[in-house]
Amino acid sequence: MSLMETFDPRVPRKEYLSRLMTALLRCLGAERGFLYVWNANRKTWSRVFSLLLPGAHSDLPVSQTLIASAARELKPRLFLDVDKEVAAPDAASLGRLAEQSLRSVVLCPLVGRGEVIGVLYLDSRLSIKRFHQQDVRLLETASRSVTGLLETLNGREELESQNQRLWEMLQEAESHVVPVTDLCEPSSPARRVISLCERVAKSDVSVLLTGETGTGKELMGRFIHSRSQRRDGPFIAVNCGALPEGLLESELFGHRKGAFTGAVDNRPGVLEMAEGGTLFLDEVGELSLASQVKLLRVLQERHVVRIGETQLRPVDFRLMSATLRDLHSMVESHQFRQDLYYRLNVFKVEMVPLRERLMDLPLLVNYLLRSLARRMGTTVRRVGPSVIESLARHNWPGNIRELTNVLERALVLEETEELTVESLPKELLAGLCPSGIPDPGTARIGSDSPSDEGLSPDDVDSYAGALREFELVYFSRLLQSMGPNISAMARRAQLTRLTISRKLNQLGLRPTGPTEQNKTEESV
């Protein structure tokens, strides 16, 4: 990826700082990054380093008000939508920023020897909610490295040692490489999804990723991109639900200078920025009908016209989209265009909810623990024996995103090198194991003996085998108590009808009632 950068020779270690800022922009999803230092002679903040992604608005002003505020408060500041969140005293100085469609800004002061010596400033227009608190923490960690660079030219070996962990963390975040094939058991339902994605990656067809929130749809999109012939091109992700209707057309198609108020120069849209790579439209079901028509035309003609122009610009990208909504039902209710639906739904991949792949919990927890511990700088290195059992008894409506948040919170509370059940959120523990469901943490399922004394290694099943034994016992009892009523079973188990139907099929348990039998077959 080509980058435009400017650098002041007064700042030491240009190459290291350039690499660090490049990694920060990529893993935070920012378009521009700046380093400011206090100019005592001019009594103002001077820019000494800048880095811009291709297509970024080089003339868009930087708010001196926000820089001064971050320096004065000695803490990072995060704005997800500057034209809505900035207080009245700052709003006047940010008027032009709002006009230029600047959406997200994150700043972090650089504090050395008890005083502010600089400020890191990153912003973006591609997504109004791309920055979050995790990005703020990452920026705080990076700021310590930049502070060290600004404070002294000496102590190179010590500085490299202090920043080795940070650099490894940034490299991992920058590459977006998650070993998805290593995070599921061979018999896991997720293995089939990965196999499908590996096959479709070899072609250039459009892919529609569906599933519940937090199941990793964008992650799987990046996986497909990394295995495709376009892997050397960019992967541009756009959250359609986060883009206001008035901003969407400009973001997608770009605009010509003077096309509307605030269009101070020519700017390409994300459709052009995805040239030679992959365009990922997240939450595509949130597009308005007017936006659907414009997107459909681009997909049919493979040309884009910037706002205010008549020139046809050819575009070449692979389209992937994701949604948690039922697009087919939206088509029937005339909320989504049928022709666009068929354009998007050439190859459909349905992500597996975490509750249907609990056998993968040990792999997922250990991977997330290592990643989060390295990022947060904690001393936790391993998972206690009861943690996985406790987590396996939760329903996980938020899926892997919820699991990540639970582990992150637990790491904050844990004071030893082993993650224990006591560090898990109390509200999660309170909702575990509803009444009448066997507790795998306190009893060995399927055992007639009240005691486990004298067990040999051959008596202990694999985790996948124990989980299947638990499911067989639980769903057998559920079917016996509720009869063939899939809806009643779903309400009792706090699962969806589709999940109940899948589990019954996987375990060879079939309802006998004719009405619910037909419904089950339709769901499957």
C-alpha positions in Angstrom: 0.0 0.0 0.0 1.5 3.3 -1.1 1.5 6.1 1.5 2.2 9.8 1.4 4.3 11.1 4.3 6.0 14.3 5.4 8.6 14.5 8.1 10.5 17.1 10.0 14.3 16.3 10.4 14.1 17.4 14.0 12.2 14.2 14.9 14.6 11.3 15.4 14.3 7.8 14.0 12.2 8.6 11.0 12.1 5.0 9.7 10.9 3.5 13.0 8.3 6.2 13.5 7.1 5.8 9.9 6.6 2.1 10.4 4.9 2.6 13.7 2.5 5.2 12.4 1.8 3.0 9.3 0.8 0.1 11.5 -1.4 2.3 13.7 -3.3 3.7 10.7 -3.9 0.3 9.3 -5.0 -1.5 12.4 -7.2 1.4 13.7 -8.8 2.0 10.3 -7.7 5.6 10.1 -7.0 7.6 6.9 -4.6 10.2 8.3 -2.1 10.3 11.2 -0.2 13.4 12.5 2.4 14.1 15.2 2.3 17.5 16.8 4.9 19.1 19.2 4.6 22.3 21.2 6.4 25.3 19.6 7.3 27.5 22.6 8.5 30.4 20.4 5.2 30.6 18.4 3.0 29.5 21.3 1.3 26.9 19.0 1.3 23.3 18.0 3.5 22.5 15.0 3.1 19.4 12.8 6.4 17.5 12.5 5.1 14.2 11.0 2.2 13.2 8.9 1.1 10.0 7.1 -1.9 9.8 4.7 -3.5 6.8 3.1 -4.2 7.0 -0.7 -7.4 9.0 -1.3 -7.2 10.8 2.1 -8.2 14.5 2.1 -4.8 16.2 2.4 -6.3 19.7 2.8 -8.7 18.8 5.5 -7.8 21.0 8.5 -6.7 19.6 11.8 -8.4 21.0 14.9 -6.0 22.9 17.1 -8.8 23.1 19.6 -8.9 19.3 20.0 -5.1 19.1 20.2 -5.0 21.7 22.9 -7.8 20.0 24.8 -6.1 16.6 24.8 -2.8 18.2 26.0 -4.6 20.2 28.7 -6.6 17.2 30.1 -3.5 14.8 29.9 -5.7 12.0 28.6 -6.8 10.6 25.2 -10.0 11.9 23.5 -12.3 10.0 21.2 -14.9 11.4 18.9 -17.1 9.0 16.9 -19.0 11.8 15.2 -17.5 15.2 15.4 -20.5 17.2 14.3 -22.7 15.7 17.0 -20.3 15.0 19.9 -18.2 18.2 20.1 -19.3 20.7 22.7 -20.4 24.2 21.8 -17.0 25.9 22.5 -15.3 23.5 20.1 -18.0 23.4 17.5 -17.1 26.7 15.8 -13.5 25.6 15.1 -14.8 22.2 13.8 -17.4 23.6 11.4 -15.2 23.0 8.3 -14.4 19.5 9.6 -18.0 18.6 9.6 -18.5 20.0 6.2 -15.7 17.8 4.9 -17.5 14.7 6.2 -14.8 14.0 8.9 -16.5 11.5 11.2 -14.0 10.0 13.7 -11.1 11.6 15.5 -8.9 10.1 18.2 -6.1 11.9 20.0 -3.5 11.0 22.6 -1.1 13.3 24.5 2.6 12.4 24.7 3.8 12.9 28.3 7.5 12.9 29.2 8.9 13.8 32.5 5.6 15.1 33.8 4.8 17.4 30.9 3.2 17.2 27.5 5.7 17.2 24.7 3.5 16.2 21.8 0.1 14.9 20.6 -0.8 12.0 18.3 -3.8 12.8 16.1 -5.7 10.2 13.9 -8.9 10.7 11.9 -11.1 9.0 9.4 -14.1 9.6 7.1 -14.8 6.0 6.0 -16.8 4.9 9.0 -18.4 6.9 11.8 -17.8 4.2 14.4 -14.6 2.7 13.4 -12.7 4.0 16.4 -13.5 2.5 19.8 -12.1 2.3 23.3 -9.8 -0.6 22.4 -8.2 1.7 19.7 -7.7 4.4 22.4 -5.8 1.9 24.6 -3.7 0.8 21.6 -2.9 4.4 20.8 -1.9 5.0 24.5 0.6 2.2 24.3 2.0 3.5 21.0 2.3 7.0 22.5 4.9 5.8 25.0 7.1 4.6 22.1 6.7 7.9 20.3 7.5 9.8 23.5 10.7 7.9 23.9 11.7 8.8 20.3 11.0 12.5 21.0 12.8 12.6 24.3 16.2 11.3 23.3 18.5 10.0 20.6 20.4 7.8 23.0 19.6 4.5 24.5 18.8 2.7 21.2 19.1 -0.8 22.5 17.0 -0.1 25.6 14.3 1.6 23.5 14.2 -1.3 21.1 13.7 -3.7 24.0 10.9 -1.7 25.5 9.0 -1.5 22.3 9.5 -5.1 21.1 6.2 -6.3 22.5 4.4 -3.2 21.1 5.8 -3.8 17.6 4.8 -7.5 17.6 1.3 -6.4 18.7 1.0 -3.8 15.9 2.3 -6.3 13.3 -0.4 -8.8 14.3 -3.1 -6.1 14.2 -1.8 -4.7 10.9 -1.8 -8.0 9.1 -5.3 -8.9 10.2 -4.1 -12.5 10.0 -6.2 -14.7 12.4 -5.5 -18.5 12.1 -9.1 -19.4 11.6 -8.2 -22.9 10.5 -6.5 -23.5 13.8 -9.4 -22.3 15.9 -11.9 -25.1 15.2 -11.8 -28.8 15.8 -11.9 -31.2 12.8 -15.5 -32.2 13.7 -16.7 -28.6 14.3 -19.5 -27.2 12.2 -17.2 -24.2 11.6 -14.8 -26.5 9.7 -17.3 -26.8 6.9 -17.7 -23.1 6.6 -14.0 -22.6 6.4 -13.8 -25.3 3.7 -16.5 -23.5 1.7 -14.7 -20.2 2.0 -11.4 -21.8 0.8 -13.2 -23.1 -2.3 -15.0 -19.9 -3.1 -11.8 -17.9 -2.6 -10.3 -19.4 -5.8 -13.1 -17.8 -7.9 -14.1 -14.2 -8.3 -17.8 -14.5 -7.6 -19.7 -12.3 -5.1 -20.1 -13.7 -1.6 -22.8 -13.0 0.9 -21.9 -13.7 4.5 -24.9 -14.1 6.8 -25.3 -14.9 10.5 -25.8 -13.5 13.9 -23.9 -10.5 15.2 -20.4 -11.2 16.5 -19.8 -14.4 14.5 -16.9 -13.0 12.6 -18.3 -12.2 9.2 -15.7 -9.5 8.4 -13.0 -11.8 9.6 -14.1 -14.5 7.3 -14.3 -11.9 4.5 -10.6 -11.1 5.1 -9.8 -14.8 5.2 -11.4 -15.3 1.7 -9.6 -12.2 0.4 -6.2 -13.5 1.8 -6.7 -16.8 -0.1 -7.9 -15.2 -3.4 -6.0 -14.0 -6.4 -6.7 -10.4 -5.3 -4.8 -10.8 -2.0 -2.2 -8.3 -3.0 -4.9 -5.7 -3.6 -6.6 -3.7 -0.9 -9.4 -4.9 1.4 -11.9 -2.0 1.8 -14.6 -2.5 4.5 -17.5 -0.2 4.6 -20.2 -0.3 7.3 -23.4 0.6 5.4 -25.4 1.0 8.6 -23.0 3.6 10.0 -23.1 5.9 6.9 -25.8 8.6 6.9 -27.9 8.7 3.8 -26.6 12.1 2.7 -23.0 10.9 3.0 -23.3 7.5 1.5 -23.2 8.5 -2.2 -20.1 10.6 -1.7 -18.3 7.9 0.3 -19.1 5.2 -2.3 -18.7 7.1 -5.6 -16.5 10.1 -4.7 -17.0 13.6 -5.8 -15.6 16.5 -8.0 -14.3 19.7 -6.5 -17.2 22.1 -6.0 -19.9 19.5 -6.5 -21.5 20.5 -3.3 -20.8 22.5 -0.2 -17.6 21.3 1.4 -16.3 19.5 -1.7 -13.0 21.5 -1.8 -11.1 19.1 -4.0 -11.5 16.0 -6.1 -11.9 12.8 -4.1 -12.3 9.1 -5.1 -14.9 7.0 -3.4 -14.3 3.6 -1.8 -15.4 1.8 -5.0 -12.3 3.3 -6.7 -10.1 2.7 -3.7 -10.9 -1.0 -3.8 -9.4 -1.3 -7.3 -7.8 -4.6 -7.9 -8.9 -5.9 -4.4 -12.0 -6.6 -2.5 -14.9 -4.4 -1.4 -16.6 -5.6 1.8 -20.1 -4.1 2.4 -20.9 -4.7 6.0 -24.6 -4.5 7.1 -25.7 -4.3 3.5 -29.3 -4.8 4.6 -29.3 -1.3 6.0 -29.0 0.4 2.6 -31.9 2.5 1.5 -33.7 1.7 -1.7 -32.2 4.8 -3.4 -28.7 3.6 -2.5 -29.5 0.1 -3.6 -30.4 1.4 -7.1 -27.1 3.3 -7.4 -25.0 0.4 -6.2 -26.8 -2.0 -8.5 -25.9 0.1 -11.5 -22.2 0.0 -10.6 -22.3 -3.7 -10.2 -23.9 -4.2 -13.6 -21.9 -1.7 -15.6 -18.6 -1.8 -13.7 -18.2 1.9 -14.0 -18.5 4.7 -11.4 -19.3 8.3 -11.9 -18.2 10.7 -9.2 -20.7 13.3 -8.0 -20.5 16.4 -10.2 -18.9 14.6 -13.1 -20.0 12.8 -16.2 -16.8 10.8 -16.8 -17.2 7.0 -16.6 -14.4 5.5 -14.5 -13.9 1.8 -14.8 -13.7 -0.2 -11.5 -12.4 -3.7 -10.9 -13.1 -5.2 -7.5 -14.5 -8.3 -5.9 -17.7 -7.8 -4.0 -18.3 -9.3 -0.6 -21.2 -8.3 1.6 -22.5 -9.2 5.1 -25.7 -8.9 7.0 -27.5 -10.3 10.0 -30.9 -9.5 8.5 -33.0 -11.9 6.4 -32.6 -10.3 2.9 -35.0 -12.8 1.3 -37.8 -11.7 3.7 -36.8 -8.1 3.0 -37.2 -8.8 -0.7 -40.7 -10.2 -0.1 -41.7 -7.1 1.9 -40.2 -4.8 -0.8 -37.5 -3.4 1.6 -34.7 -4.8 -0.6 -34.4 -4.9 -4.3 -34.7 -8.4 -5.8 -32.2 -7.8 -8.6 -29.6 -6.5 -6.1 -30.2 -9.5 -3.8 -29.4 -11.9 -6.6 -26.3 -9.9 -7.5 -25.0 -10.1 -3.9 -26.2 -13.7 -3.2 -24.2 -15.6 -5.8 -22.5 -17.7 -3.1 -24.0 -17.6 0.4 -22.0 -18.5 3.5 -23.9 -18.8 6.8 -21.7 -18.3 9.8 -22.1 -20.7 12.7 -23.1 -19.3 16.1 -20.7 -19.9 19.0 -23.3 -22.0 20.9 -23.3 -24.5 18.0 -19.5 -24.9 18.0 -18.8 -25.1 21.8 -16.3 -27.8 21.1 -14.0 -25.0 19.7 -14.2 -23.0 23.0 -10.8 -24.2 24.3 -9.0 -23.2 21.1 -10.8 -19.9 20.9 -10.3 -19.0 24.6 -6.6 -19.8 24.5 -6.0 -17.8 21.3 -8.0 -14.8 22.5 -6.2 -15.0 25.9 -2.8 -14.8 24.3 -3.8 -12.0 22.0 -5.5 -9.9 24.7 -2.8 -10.5 27.3 -0.1 -9.3 24.9 -2.2 -6.3 23.9 -3.1 -5.4 27.5 0.3 -6.2 29.0 -1.1 -8.5 31.7 0.7 -11.4 33.3 -2.1 -14.0 32.7 -0.7 -16.9 30.7 -3.1 -19.8 31.1 -6.7 -20.7 31.7 -8.0 -22.4 34.8 -9.6 -25.9 34.6 -13.1 -24.7 35.4 -13.2 -21.6 33.1 -13.9 -23.5 29.9 -16.6 -25.6 31.6 -18.3 -22.4 32.9 -18.1 -20.7 29.5 -19.5 -23.7 27.8 -22.7 -23.4 29.8 -23.5 -19.9 28.5 -25.8 -19.3 25.5 -23.5 -16.6 23.9 -26.0 -14.4 22.1 -23.2 -12.0 21.2 -21.0 -14.9 19.9 -17.2 -14.5 19.6 -17.5 -10.7 20.1 -19.1 -11.3 23.4 -16.5 -13.9 24.3 -13.8 -11.4 23.6 -15.4 -8.8 25.8 -15.9 -11.3 28.6 -12.2 -12.4 28.5 -11.0 -8.8 28.2 -13.0 -7.8 31.3 -11.7 -10.9 33.2 -8.1 -10.1 32.4 -8.5 -6.7 34.0 -9.7 -8.3 37.2 -7.3 -11.3 37.3 -4.2 -10.8 39.5 -2.5 -14.2 39.0 -1.0 -15.9 36.0 -4.0 -18.2 35.6 -7.5 -17.0 34.6 -10.0 -18.2 37.1 -13.8 -18.5 37.2 -13.9 -15.8 39.9 -12.7 -13.2 37.4 -15.5 -13.9 35.0 -18.4 -11.3 35.0 -20.9 -12.0 37.7 -23.9 -11.5 35.4 -22.5 -14.2 33.1 -22.0 -16.7 36.0 -25.5 -15.9 37.3 -27.1 -17.0 34.0 -25.3 -20.3 33.6 -26.9 -23.7 33.6 -30.7 -23.1 33.7 -32.7 -25.4 36.0 -33.1 -28.9 34.8 -30.0 -28.9 32.6 -27.1 -31.2 33.7 -24.1 -29.2 34.9 -20.9 -30.5 33.2 -18.7 -28.7 35.8 -20.1 -30.7 38.7 -21.1 -34.1 37.3 -19.8 -36.4 34.6 -22.7 -36.8 32.2 -23.8 -40.3 31.5 -22.0 -41.7 34.6 -24.0 -44.0 36.9 -21.5 -43.6 39.7 -21.8 -40.6 42.1 -18.0 -40.5 42.4 -15.1 -40.2 39.9 -12.7 -42.0 42.2 -10.7 -44.8 40.5 -11.2 -43.5 36.9 -8.5 -44.5 34.5 -7.4 -42.3 31.6 -9.5 -44.5 29.2 -12.6 -43.5 31.1 -12.2 -39.8 30.3 -13.6 -38.8 26.9 -12.2 -36.1 24.6 -13.7 -32.7 25.0 -15.7 -33.1 21.8 -16.9 -36.5 22.9 -18.0 -35.2 26.3 -19.8 -32.3 24.7 -21.7 -34.6 22.3 -22.6 -36.8 25.2 -23.9 -33.8 27.1 -25.9 -32.6 24.1 -27.4 -36.1 23.5 -28.6 -36.3 27.1 -29.9 -32.7 27.2 -31.7 -32.7 23.9 -33.1 -36.2 24.6 -34.6 -34.9 27.8 -35.8 -31.8 26.1 -37.6 -33.8 23.4 -39.1 -36.1 25.9 -40.5 -33.3 28.1 -41.7 -31.0 25.3 -42.7 -33.6 22.7 -42.5 -32.6 19.0 -43.1 -28.9 19.6 -40.0 -27.2 18.2 -41.1 -23.7 19.2 -41.7 -24.8 22.8 -38.3 -26.5 22.9 -36.6 -23.4 21.6 -38.3 -21.2 24.2 -37.3 -23.6 27.0 -33.7 -23.9 25.8 -33.4 -20.2 25.0 -32.2 -21.1 21.5 -33.6 -20.5 18.0 -35.9 -23.0 16.2 -33.2 -23.4 13.5 -30.6 -24.3 16.2 -33.0 -26.9 17.8 -33.7 -28.4 14.4 -30.0 -28.7 13.5 -29.1 -30.2 16.9 -31.8 -32.8 16.6 -30.6 -33.8 13.1 -27.0 -33.9 14.2 -27.8 -36.2 17.2 -30.3 -38.4 15.2 -33.2 -37.3 17.3 -36.4 -36.7 15.3 -39.7 -35.3 16.5 -42.7 -37.5 15.7 -45.5 -34.9 15.4 -46.3 -34.2 11.7 -46.7 -30.5 11.9 -43.5 -29.8 13.7 -41.7 -32.4 11.7 -42.4 -30.5 8.5 -41.3 -27.2 10.2 -38.1 -28.8 11.2 -37.3 -30.0 7.7 -38.0 -26.5 6.4 -35.6 -25.0 9.0 -32.9 -27.5 8.2 
